[in-house]
């Protein structure tokens, strides 16, 4: 099935201390469905984890992260 990957990244760049090399993404759009990777409290620009010891703030931040990934679906036209 044709699909679109949103906010692609490689674990080699994101987690260099783990010596991994996997291509991942924050979301995949297939047909009319958006599949979200486990969303965390993260600043999407810096990739920094936020609010490590405050679950309430983590949830508050994870929702905009999820929204961002799902709304990029309309802007993204590349398939892989």
HTML snippet that shows the backbone in 3Dmol.js (N, CA, C, O; Angstrom):
<script src="https://3Dmol.org/build/3Dmol-min.js"></script>
<div id="view" style="width:600px;height:400px;position:relative"></div>
<script>
const pdb = `
ATOM      1  N   UNK A   1       0.848  -1.177   0.000  1.00  0.00           N
ATOM      2  CA  UNK A   1       0.000   0.000   0.000  1.00  0.00           C
ATOM      3  C   UNK A   1       0.893   1.239   0.000  1.00  0.00           C
ATOM      4  O   UNK A   1       1.893   1.299   0.715  1.00  0.00           O
ATOM      5  N   UNK A   2       0.524   2.207  -0.797  1.00  0.00           N
ATOM      6  CA  UNK A   2       1.253   3.476  -0.807  1.00  0.00           C
ATOM      7  C   UNK A   2       1.089   4.166   0.540  1.00  0.00           C
ATOM      8  O   UNK A   2       0.023   4.112   1.153  1.00  0.00           O
ATOM      9  N   UNK A   3       2.158   4.815   0.993  1.00  0.00           N
ATOM     10  CA  UNK A   3       2.093   5.496   2.281  1.00  0.00           C
ATOM     11  C   UNK A   3       3.048   6.684   2.266  1.00  0.00           C
ATOM     12  O   UNK A   3       3.926   6.789   1.409  1.00  0.00           O
ATOM     13  N   UNK A   4       2.856   7.566   3.227  1.00  0.00           N
ATOM     14  CA  UNK A   4       3.694   8.752   3.390  1.00  0.00           C
ATOM     15  C   UNK A   4       4.283   8.734   4.787  1.00  0.00           C
ATOM     16  O   UNK A   4       3.566   8.553   5.771  1.00  0.00           O
ATOM     17  N   UNK A   5       5.584   8.922   4.870  1.00  0.00           N
ATOM     18  CA  UNK A   5       6.259   8.984   6.174  1.00  0.00           C
ATOM     19  C   UNK A   5       6.450  10.445   6.549  1.00  0.00           C
ATOM     20  O   UNK A   5       6.892  11.249   5.729  1.00  0.00           O
ATOM     21  N   UNK A   6       6.118  10.786   7.783  1.00  0.00           N
ATOM     22  CA  UNK A   6       6.172  12.170   8.247  1.00  0.00           C
ATOM     23  C   UNK A   6       7.213  12.302   9.355  1.00  0.00           C
ATOM     24  O   UNK A   6       7.253  11.488  10.277  1.00  0.00           O
ATOM     25  N   UNK A   7       8.053  13.331   9.262  1.00  0.00           N
ATOM     26  CA  UNK A   7       9.136  13.611  10.211  1.00  0.00           C
ATOM     27  C   UNK A   7      10.089  12.419  10.317  1.00  0.00           C
ATOM     28  O   UNK A   7      10.263  11.824  11.381  1.00  0.00           O
ATOM     29  N   UNK A   8      10.700  12.093   9.174  1.00  0.00           N
ATOM     30  CA  UNK A   8      11.663  10.992   9.123  1.00  0.00           C
ATOM     31  C   UNK A   8      12.907  11.328   9.937  1.00  0.00           C
ATOM     32  O   UNK A   8      13.290  12.492  10.063  1.00  0.00           O
ATOM     33  N   UNK A   9      13.532  10.286  10.487  1.00  0.00           N
ATOM     34  CA  UNK A   9      14.819  10.444  11.168  1.00  0.00           C
ATOM     35  C   UNK A   9      15.523   9.100  11.214  1.00  0.00           C
ATOM     36  O   UNK A   9      14.906   8.057  10.998  1.00  0.00           O
ATOM     37  N   UNK A  10      16.817   9.128  11.496  1.00  0.00           N
ATOM     38  CA  UNK A  10      17.594   7.914  11.624  1.00  0.00           C
ATOM     39  C   UNK A  10      18.126   7.816  13.045  1.00  0.00           C
ATOM     40  O   UNK A  10      18.603   8.803  13.605  1.00  0.00           O
ATOM     41  N   UNK A  11      18.044   6.640  13.619  1.00  0.00           N
ATOM     42  CA  UNK A  11      18.494   6.460  15.003  1.00  0.00           C
ATOM     43  C   UNK A  11      19.992   6.722  15.157  1.00  0.00           C
ATOM     44  O   UNK A  11      20.449   7.052  16.251  1.00  0.00           O
ATOM     45  N   UNK A  12      20.759   6.581  14.078  1.00  0.00           N
ATOM     46  CA  UNK A  12      22.192   6.870  14.123  1.00  0.00           C
ATOM     47  C   UNK A  12      22.429   8.318  14.543  1.00  0.00           C
ATOM     48  O   UNK A  12      23.356   8.609  15.299  1.00  0.00           O
ATOM     49  N   UNK A  13      21.579   9.230  14.044  1.00  0.00           N
ATOM     50  CA  UNK A  13      21.713  10.654  14.357  1.00  0.00           C
ATOM     51  C   UNK A  13      21.042  11.017  15.679  1.00  0.00           C
ATOM     52  O   UNK A  13      21.545  11.861  16.421  1.00  0.00           O
ATOM     53  N   UNK A  14      19.922  10.389  15.972  1.00  0.00           N
ATOM     54  CA  UNK A  14      19.127  10.734  17.148  1.00  0.00           C
ATOM     55  C   UNK A  14      19.663  10.131  18.439  1.00  0.00           C
ATOM     56  O   UNK A  14      19.625  10.769  19.491  1.00  0.00           O
ATOM     57  N   UNK A  15      20.157   8.914  18.358  1.00  0.00           N
ATOM     58  CA  UNK A  15      20.653   8.194  19.535  1.00  0.00           C
ATOM     59  C   UNK A  15      22.074   7.684  19.284  1.00  0.00           C
ATOM     60  O   UNK A  15      22.290   6.472  19.286  1.00  0.00           O
ATOM     61  N   UNK A  16      23.051   8.574  19.067  1.00  0.00           N
ATOM     62  CA  UNK A  16      24.403   8.125  18.689  1.00  0.00           C
ATOM     63  C   UNK A  16      25.061   7.220  19.731  1.00  0.00           C
ATOM     64  O   UNK A  16      25.887   6.378  19.378  1.00  0.00           O
ATOM     65  N   UNK A  17      24.712   7.379  20.996  1.00  0.00           N
ATOM     66  CA  UNK A  17      25.330   6.563  22.042  1.00  0.00           C
ATOM     67  C   UNK A  17      24.890   5.098  21.971  1.00  0.00           C
ATOM     68  O   UNK A  17      25.522   4.236  22.582  1.00  0.00           O
ATOM     69  N   UNK A  18      23.812   4.807  21.233  1.00  0.00           N
ATOM     70  CA  UNK A  18      23.305   3.439  21.160  1.00  0.00           C
ATOM     71  C   UNK A  18      23.839   2.664  19.956  1.00  0.00           C
ATOM     72  O   UNK A  18      23.590   1.465  19.831  1.00  0.00           O
ATOM     73  N   UNK A  19      24.573   3.343  19.067  1.00  0.00           N
ATOM     74  CA  UNK A  19      25.168   2.704  17.892  1.00  0.00           C
ATOM     75  C   UNK A  19      24.133   1.929  17.063  1.00  0.00           C
ATOM     76  O   UNK A  19      24.354   0.781  16.677  1.00  0.00           O
ATOM     77  N   UNK A  20      23.005   2.589  16.805  1.00  0.00           N
ATOM     78  CA  UNK A  20      21.941   2.022  15.980  1.00  0.00           C
ATOM     79  C   UNK A  20      21.934   2.701  14.618  1.00  0.00           C
ATOM     80  O   UNK A  20      22.500   3.783  14.464  1.00  0.00           O
ATOM     81  N   UNK A  21      21.307   2.085  13.637  1.00  0.00           N
ATOM     82  CA  UNK A  21      21.182   2.689  12.310  1.00  0.00           C
ATOM     83  C   UNK A  21      19.867   2.224  11.691  1.00  0.00           C
ATOM     84  O   UNK A  21      19.849   1.328  10.846  1.00  0.00           O
ATOM     85  N   UNK A  22      18.775   2.840  12.118  1.00  0.00           N
ATOM     86  CA  UNK A  22      17.435   2.486  11.640  1.00  0.00           C
ATOM     87  C   UNK A  22      16.716   3.729  11.160  1.00  0.00           C
ATOM     88  O   UNK A  22      16.778   4.775  11.807  1.00  0.00           O
ATOM     89  N   UNK A  23      16.036   3.623  10.034  1.00  0.00           N
ATOM     90  CA  UNK A  23      15.204   4.722   9.554  1.00  0.00           C
ATOM     91  C   UNK A  23      13.833   4.613  10.192  1.00  0.00           C
ATOM     92  O   UNK A  23      13.169   3.584  10.075  1.00  0.00           O
ATOM     93  N   UNK A  24      13.407   5.676  10.870  1.00  0.00           N
ATOM     94  CA  UNK A  24      12.112   5.727  11.532  1.00  0.00           C
ATOM     95  C   UNK A  24      11.395   7.012  11.145  1.00  0.00           C
ATOM     96  O   UNK A  24      11.950   7.841  10.424  1.00  0.00           O
ATOM     97  N   UNK A  25      10.177   7.180  11.617  1.00  0.00           N
ATOM     98  CA  UNK A  25       9.443   8.418  11.415  1.00  0.00           C
ATOM     99  C   UNK A  25       8.432   8.586  12.545  1.00  0.00           C
ATOM    100  O   UNK A  25       8.110   7.632  13.252  1.00  0.00           O
ATOM    101  N   UNK A  26       7.944   9.795  12.700  1.00  0.00           N
ATOM    102  CA  UNK A  26       6.976  10.086  13.761  1.00  0.00           C
ATOM    103  C   UNK A  26       5.571   9.589  13.405  1.00  0.00           C
ATOM    104  O   UNK A  26       4.789   9.236  14.288  1.00  0.00           O
ATOM    105  N   UNK A  27       5.259   9.564  12.108  1.00  0.00           N
ATOM    106  CA  UNK A  27       3.917   9.154  11.693  1.00  0.00           C
ATOM    107  C   UNK A  27       3.970   8.566  10.290  1.00  0.00           C
ATOM    108  O   UNK A  27       4.864   8.878   9.502  1.00  0.00           O
ATOM    109  N   UNK A  28       2.999   7.712   9.993  1.00  0.00           N
ATOM    110  CA  UNK A  28       2.840   7.142   8.657  1.00  0.00           C
ATOM    111  C   UNK A  28       1.387   7.334   8.261  1.00  0.00           C
ATOM    112  O   UNK A  28       0.475   7.030   9.029  1.00  0.00           O
ATOM    113  N   UNK A  29       1.183   7.841   7.053  1.00  0.00           N
ATOM    114  CA  UNK A  29      -0.164   7.992   6.518  1.00  0.00           C
ATOM    115  C   UNK A  29      -0.350   6.935   5.441  1.00  0.00           C
ATOM    116  O   UNK A  29       0.421   6.875   4.484  1.00  0.00           O
ATOM    117  N   UNK A  30      -1.373   6.102   5.598  1.00  0.00           N
ATOM    118  CA  UNK A  30      -1.714   5.073   4.618  1.00  0.00           C
ATOM    119  C   UNK A  30      -3.210   5.169   4.367  1.00  0.00           C
ATOM    120  O   UNK A  30      -4.018   4.929   5.264  1.00  0.00           O
ATOM    121  N   UNK A  31      -3.566   5.516   3.164  1.00  0.00           N
ATOM    122  CA  UNK A  31      -4.980   5.731   2.865  1.00  0.00           C
ATOM    123  C   UNK A  31      -5.505   6.894   3.690  1.00  0.00           C
ATOM    124  O   UNK A  31      -4.925   7.979   3.674  1.00  0.00           O
ATOM    125  N   UNK A  32      -6.587   6.679   4.403  1.00  0.00           N
ATOM    126  CA  UNK A  32      -7.179   7.718   5.248  1.00  0.00           C
ATOM    127  C   UNK A  32      -6.803   7.566   6.717  1.00  0.00           C
ATOM    128  O   UNK A  32      -7.435   8.170   7.584  1.00  0.00           O
ATOM    129  N   UNK A  33      -5.777   6.763   7.004  1.00  0.00           N
ATOM    130  CA  UNK A  33      -5.390   6.487   8.388  1.00  0.00           C
ATOM    131  C   UNK A  33      -4.005   7.055   8.679  1.00  0.00           C
ATOM    132  O   UNK A  33      -3.089   6.935   7.866  1.00  0.00           O
ATOM    133  N   UNK A  34      -3.865   7.675   9.849  1.00  0.00           N
ATOM    134  CA  UNK A  34      -2.573   8.170  10.315  1.00  0.00           C
ATOM    135  C   UNK A  34      -2.137   7.287  11.478  1.00  0.00           C
ATOM    136  O   UNK A  34      -2.837   7.181  12.485  1.00  0.00           O
ATOM    137  N   UNK A  35      -0.977   6.654  11.329  1.00  0.00           N
ATOM    138  CA  UNK A  35      -0.400   5.825  12.382  1.00  0.00           C
ATOM    139  C   UNK A  35       0.690   6.630  13.067  1.00  0.00           C
ATOM    140  O   UNK A  35       1.656   7.039  12.423  1.00  0.00           O
ATOM    141  N   UNK A  36       0.548   6.864  14.370  1.00  0.00           N
ATOM    142  CA  UNK A  36       1.504   7.659  15.123  1.00  0.00           C
ATOM    143  C   UNK A  36       2.465   6.765  15.891  1.00  0.00           C
ATOM    144  O   UNK A  36       2.062   5.782  16.513  1.00  0.00           O
ATOM    145  N   UNK A  37       3.729   7.122  15.836  1.00  0.00           N
ATOM    146  CA  UNK A  37       4.745   6.464  16.665  1.00  0.00           C
ATOM    147  C   UNK A  37       4.485   6.922  18.093  1.00  0.00           C
ATOM    148  O   UNK A  37       3.875   7.973  18.289  1.00  0.00           O
ATOM    149  N   UNK A  38       4.917   6.184  19.076  1.00  0.00           N
ATOM    150  CA  UNK A  38       4.718   6.578  20.463  1.00  0.00           C
ATOM    151  C   UNK A  38       5.148   8.019  20.687  1.00  0.00           C
ATOM    152  O   UNK A  38       6.337   8.331  20.609  1.00  0.00           O
ATOM    153  N   UNK A  39       4.217   8.880  20.958  1.00  0.00           N
ATOM    154  CA  UNK A  39       4.514  10.303  21.109  1.00  0.00           C
ATOM    155  C   UNK A  39       4.944  10.601  22.537  1.00  0.00           C
ATOM    156  O   UNK A  39       4.349  10.116  23.500  1.00  0.00           O
ATOM    157  N   UNK A  40       5.969  11.393  22.648  1.00  0.00           N
ATOM    158  CA  UNK A  40       6.490  11.764  23.955  1.00  0.00           C
ATOM    159  C   UNK A  40       6.487  13.279  24.074  1.00  0.00           C
ATOM    160  O   UNK A  40       6.185  13.996  23.120  1.00  0.00           O
ATOM    161  N   UNK A  41       6.820  13.733  25.232  1.00  0.00           N
ATOM    162  CA  UNK A  41       6.940  15.168  25.474  1.00  0.00           C
ATOM    163  C   UNK A  41       8.267  15.625  24.885  1.00  0.00           C
ATOM    164  O   UNK A  41       9.305  15.571  25.544  1.00  0.00           O
ATOM    165  N   UNK A  42       8.218  16.080  23.626  1.00  0.00           N
ATOM    166  CA  UNK A  42       9.440  16.405  22.906  1.00  0.00           C
ATOM    167  C   UNK A  42       9.296  17.722  22.171  1.00  0.00           C
ATOM    168  O   UNK A  42       8.243  18.031  21.613  1.00  0.00           O
ATOM    169  N   UNK A  43      10.381  18.498  22.180  1.00  0.00           N
ATOM    170  CA  UNK A  43      10.461  19.689  21.344  1.00  0.00           C
ATOM    171  C   UNK A  43      10.847  19.205  19.953  1.00  0.00           C
ATOM    172  O   UNK A  43      11.948  18.684  19.771  1.00  0.00           O
ATOM    173  N   UNK A  44       9.962  19.364  18.963  1.00  0.00           N
ATOM    174  CA  UNK A  44      10.205  18.806  17.645  1.00  0.00           C
ATOM    175  C   UNK A  44      11.361  19.476  16.906  1.00  0.00           C
ATOM    176  O   UNK A  44      11.944  18.876  16.003  1.00  0.00           O
ATOM    177  N   UNK A  45      11.695  20.695  17.273  1.00  0.00           N
ATOM    178  CA  UNK A  45      12.804  21.373  16.602  1.00  0.00           C
ATOM    179  C   UNK A  45      14.153  20.926  17.151  1.00  0.00           C
ATOM    180  O   UNK A  45      15.069  20.634  16.382  1.00  0.00           O
ATOM    181  N   UNK A  46      14.281  20.871  18.464  1.00  0.00           N
ATOM    182  CA  UNK A  46      15.569  20.510  19.072  1.00  0.00           C
ATOM    183  C   UNK A  46      15.674  19.021  19.383  1.00  0.00           C
ATOM    184  O   UNK A  46      16.766  18.517  19.649  1.00  0.00           O
ATOM    185  N   UNK A  47      14.533  18.308  19.350  1.00  0.00           N
ATOM    186  CA  UNK A  47      14.440  16.893  19.720  1.00  0.00           C
ATOM    187  C   UNK A  47      14.712  16.637  21.197  1.00  0.00           C
ATOM    188  O   UNK A  47      14.916  15.494  21.606  1.00  0.00           O
ATOM    189  N   UNK A  48      14.715  17.685  21.985  1.00  0.00           N
ATOM    190  CA  UNK A  48      14.946  17.539  23.423  1.00  0.00           C
ATOM    191  C   UNK A  48      13.692  16.988  24.104  1.00  0.00           C
ATOM    192  O   UNK A  48      12.576  17.398  23.784  1.00  0.00           O
ATOM    193  N   UNK A  49      13.880  16.062  25.038  1.00  0.00           N
ATOM    194  CA  UNK A  49      12.768  15.577  25.846  1.00  0.00           C
ATOM    195  C   UNK A  49      12.438  16.635  26.888  1.00  0.00           C
ATOM    196  O   UNK A  49      13.335  17.249  27.465  1.00  0.00           O
ATOM    197  N   UNK A  50      11.158  16.843  27.126  1.00  0.00           N
ATOM    198  CA  UNK A  50      10.708  17.896  28.033  1.00  0.00           C
ATOM    199  C   UNK A  50       9.962  17.301  29.227  1.00  0.00           C
ATOM    200  O   UNK A  50       9.353  16.235  29.127  1.00  0.00           O
ATOM    201  N   UNK A  51      10.020  17.997  30.338  1.00  0.00           N
ATOM    202  CA  UNK A  51       9.203  17.687  31.519  1.00  0.00           C
ATOM    203  C   UNK A  51       9.407  16.258  32.033  1.00  0.00           C
ATOM    204  O   UNK A  51       8.439  15.542  32.289  1.00  0.00           O
ATOM    205  N   UNK A  52      10.663  15.853  32.180  1.00  0.00           N
ATOM    206  CA  UNK A  52      11.004  14.474  32.536  1.00  0.00           C
ATOM    207  C   UNK A  52      10.292  13.968  33.787  1.00  0.00           C
ATOM    208  O   UNK A  52       9.978  12.780  33.865  1.00  0.00           O
ATOM    209  N   UNK A  53      10.029  14.826  34.762  1.00  0.00           N
ATOM    210  CA  UNK A  53       9.460  14.352  36.031  1.00  0.00           C
ATOM    211  C   UNK A  53       8.048  14.874  36.297  1.00  0.00           C
ATOM    212  O   UNK A  53       7.590  14.899  37.440  1.00  0.00           O
ATOM    213  N   UNK A  54       7.362  15.292  35.225  1.00  0.00           N
ATOM    214  CA  UNK A  54       6.011  15.822  35.392  1.00  0.00           C
ATOM    215  C   UNK A  54       5.088  15.191  34.351  1.00  0.00           C
ATOM    216  O   UNK A  54       4.969  15.710  33.241  1.00  0.00           O
ATOM    217  N   UNK A  55       4.434  14.080  34.690  1.00  0.00           N
ATOM    218  CA  UNK A  55       3.580  13.384  33.726  1.00  0.00           C
ATOM    219  C   UNK A  55       2.467  14.250  33.139  1.00  0.00           C
ATOM    220  O   UNK A  55       2.110  14.096  31.971  1.00  0.00           O
ATOM    221  N   UNK A  56       1.925  15.152  33.941  1.00  0.00           N
ATOM    222  CA  UNK A  56       0.871  16.037  33.436  1.00  0.00           C
ATOM    223  C   UNK A  56       1.379  16.940  32.328  1.00  0.00           C
ATOM    224  O   UNK A  56       0.719  17.098  31.301  1.00  0.00           O
ATOM    225  N   UNK A  57       2.552  17.535  32.530  1.00  0.00           N
ATOM    226  CA  UNK A  57       3.139  18.398  31.499  1.00  0.00           C
ATOM    227  C   UNK A  57       3.573  17.581  30.282  1.00  0.00           C
ATOM    228  O   UNK A  57       3.502  18.059  29.150  1.00  0.00           O
ATOM    229  N   UNK A  58       4.024  16.342  30.521  1.00  0.00           N
ATOM    230  CA  UNK A  58       4.388  15.483  29.392  1.00  0.00           C
ATOM    231  C   UNK A  58       3.176  15.243  28.491  1.00  0.00           C
ATOM    232  O   UNK A  58       3.273  15.337  27.267  1.00  0.00           O
ATOM    233  N   UNK A  59       2.045  14.935  29.103  1.00  0.00           N
ATOM    234  CA  UNK A  59       0.821  14.708  28.337  1.00  0.00           C
ATOM    235  C   UNK A  59       0.403  15.972  27.600  1.00  0.00           C
ATOM    236  O   UNK A  59      -0.021  15.912  26.446  1.00  0.00           O
ATOM    237  N   UNK A  60       0.523  17.120  28.268  1.00  0.00           N
ATOM    238  CA  UNK A  60       0.180  18.386  27.623  1.00  0.00           C
ATOM    239  C   UNK A  60       1.047  18.640  26.396  1.00  0.00           C
ATOM    240  O   UNK A  60       0.552  19.166  25.398  1.00  0.00           O
ATOM    241  N   UNK A  61       2.327  18.280  26.444  1.00  0.00           N
ATOM    242  CA  UNK A  61       3.224  18.489  25.312  1.00  0.00           C
ATOM    243  C   UNK A  61       3.052  17.413  24.233  1.00  0.00           C
ATOM    244  O   UNK A  61       3.197  17.705  23.046  1.00  0.00           O
ATOM    245  N   UNK A  62       2.748  16.184  24.628  1.00  0.00           N
ATOM    246  CA  UNK A  62       2.600  15.101  23.655  1.00  0.00           C
ATOM    247  C   UNK A  62       1.431  15.354  22.707  1.00  0.00           C
ATOM    248  O   UNK A  62       1.493  14.970  21.539  1.00  0.00           O
ATOM    249  N   UNK A  63       0.382  15.986  23.186  1.00  0.00           N
ATOM    250  CA  UNK A  63      -0.775  16.241  22.327  1.00  0.00           C
ATOM    251  C   UNK A  63      -0.441  17.191  21.174  1.00  0.00           C
ATOM    252  O   UNK A  63      -0.798  16.886  20.036  1.00  0.00           O
ATOM    253  N   UNK A  64       0.225  18.324  21.408  1.00  0.00           N
ATOM    254  CA  UNK A  64       0.608  19.166  20.268  1.00  0.00           C
ATOM    255  C   UNK A  64       1.585  18.460  19.322  1.00  0.00           C
ATOM    256  O   UNK A  64       1.551  18.691  18.113  1.00  0.00           O
ATOM    257  N   UNK A  65       2.455  17.601  19.866  1.00  0.00           N
ATOM    258  CA  UNK A  65       3.368  16.839  19.017  1.00  0.00           C
ATOM    259  C   UNK A  65       2.569  15.926  18.097  1.00  0.00           C
ATOM    260  O   UNK A  65       2.854  15.853  16.902  1.00  0.00           O
ATOM    261  N   UNK A  66       1.580  15.237  18.633  1.00  0.00           N
ATOM    262  CA  UNK A  66       0.727  14.364  17.828  1.00  0.00           C
ATOM    263  C   UNK A  66      -0.041  15.156  16.787  1.00  0.00           C
ATOM    264  O   UNK A  66      -0.154  14.738  15.635  1.00  0.00           O
ATOM    265  N   UNK A  67      -0.564  16.291  17.193  1.00  0.00           N
ATOM    266  CA  UNK A  67      -1.328  17.142  16.278  1.00  0.00           C
ATOM    267  C   UNK A  67      -0.444  17.602  15.129  1.00  0.00           C
ATOM    268  O   UNK A  67      -0.872  17.612  13.975  1.00  0.00           O
ATOM    269  N   UNK A  68       0.788  17.983  15.444  1.00  0.00           N
ATOM    270  CA  UNK A  68       1.727  18.440  14.429  1.00  0.00           C
ATOM    271  C   UNK A  68       1.973  17.349  13.399  1.00  0.00           C
ATOM    272  O   UNK A  68       1.957  17.611  12.196  1.00  0.00           O
ATOM    273  N   UNK A  69       2.198  16.140  13.862  1.00  0.00           N
ATOM    274  CA  UNK A  69       2.461  15.033  12.948  1.00  0.00           C
ATOM    275  C   UNK A  69       1.255  14.719  12.081  1.00  0.00           C
ATOM    276  O   UNK A  69       1.401  14.455  10.888  1.00  0.00           O
ATOM    277  N   UNK A  70       0.076  14.745  12.661  1.00  0.00           N
ATOM    278  CA  UNK A  70      -1.114  14.406  11.886  1.00  0.00           C
ATOM    279  C   UNK A  70      -1.503  15.511  10.910  1.00  0.00           C
ATOM    280  O   UNK A  70      -2.060  15.210   9.854  1.00  0.00           O
ATOM    281  N   UNK A  71      -1.234  16.769  11.220  1.00  0.00           N
ATOM    282  CA  UNK A  71      -1.583  17.840  10.302  1.00  0.00           C
ATOM    283  C   UNK A  71      -0.564  17.984   9.185  1.00  0.00           C
ATOM    284  O   UNK A  71      -0.884  18.562   8.146  1.00  0.00           O
ATOM    285  N   UNK A  72       0.645  17.483   9.359  1.00  0.00           N
ATOM    286  CA  UNK A  72       1.632  17.520   8.278  1.00  0.00           C
ATOM    287  C   UNK A  72       1.250  16.583   7.148  1.00  0.00           C
ATOM    288  O   UNK A  72       1.799  16.661   6.049  1.00  0.00           O
ATOM    289  N   UNK A  73       0.321  15.709   7.422  1.00  0.00           N
ATOM    290  CA  UNK A  73      -0.157  14.773   6.405  1.00  0.00           C
ATOM    291  C   UNK A  73      -0.604  15.515   5.157  1.00  0.00           C
ATOM    292  O   UNK A  73      -0.291  15.107   4.039  1.00  0.00           O
ATOM    293  N   UNK A  74      -1.324  16.587   5.345  1.00  0.00           N
ATOM    294  CA  UNK A  74      -1.838  17.344   4.205  1.00  0.00           C
ATOM    295  C   UNK A  74      -0.714  18.028   3.431  1.00  0.00           C
ATOM    296  O   UNK A  74      -0.803  18.181   2.212  1.00  0.00           O
ATOM    297  N   UNK A  75       0.334  18.436   4.129  1.00  0.00           N
ATOM    298  CA  UNK A  75       1.425  19.155   3.485  1.00  0.00           C
ATOM    299  C   UNK A  75       2.438  18.234   2.814  1.00  0.00           C
ATOM    300  O   UNK A  75       3.197  18.674   1.950  1.00  0.00           O
ATOM    301  N   UNK A  76       2.457  16.983   3.197  1.00  0.00           N
ATOM    302  CA  UNK A  76       3.459  16.069   2.680  1.00  0.00           C
ATOM    303  C   UNK A  76       2.926  15.302   1.479  1.00  0.00           C
ATOM    304  O   UNK A  76       1.828  14.748   1.531  1.00  0.00           O
ATOM    305  N   UNK A  77       3.691  15.269   0.407  1.00  0.00           N
ATOM    306  CA  UNK A  77       3.231  14.535  -0.764  1.00  0.00           C
ATOM    307  C   UNK A  77       4.195  13.436  -1.170  1.00  0.00           C
ATOM    308  O   UNK A  77       3.902  12.694  -2.108  1.00  0.00           O
ATOM    309  N   UNK A  78       5.342  13.300  -0.499  1.00  0.00           N
ATOM    310  CA  UNK A  78       6.317  12.263  -0.832  1.00  0.00           C
ATOM    311  C   UNK A  78       5.851  10.919  -0.321  1.00  0.00           C
ATOM    312  O   UNK A  78       5.350  10.823   0.799  1.00  0.00           O
ATOM    313  N   UNK A  79       6.008   9.880  -1.122  1.00  0.00           N
ATOM    314  CA  UNK A  79       5.685   8.526  -0.670  1.00  0.00           C
ATOM    315  C   UNK A  79       6.952   7.705  -0.647  1.00  0.00           C
ATOM    316  O   UNK A  79       7.896   7.947  -1.399  1.00  0.00           O
ATOM    317  N   UNK A  80       6.944   6.729   0.235  1.00  0.00           N
ATOM    318  CA  UNK A  80       8.080   5.798   0.297  1.00  0.00           C
ATOM    319  C   UNK A  80       7.611   4.431   0.683  1.00  0.00           C
ATOM    320  O   UNK A  80       8.419   3.508   0.788  1.00  0.00           O
TER     321      UNK A  80
END
`;
const viewer = $3Dmol.createViewer("view");
viewer.addModel(pdb, "pdb");
viewer.setStyle({}, {cartoon: {color: "spectrum"}});
viewer.zoomTo();
viewer.render();
</script>
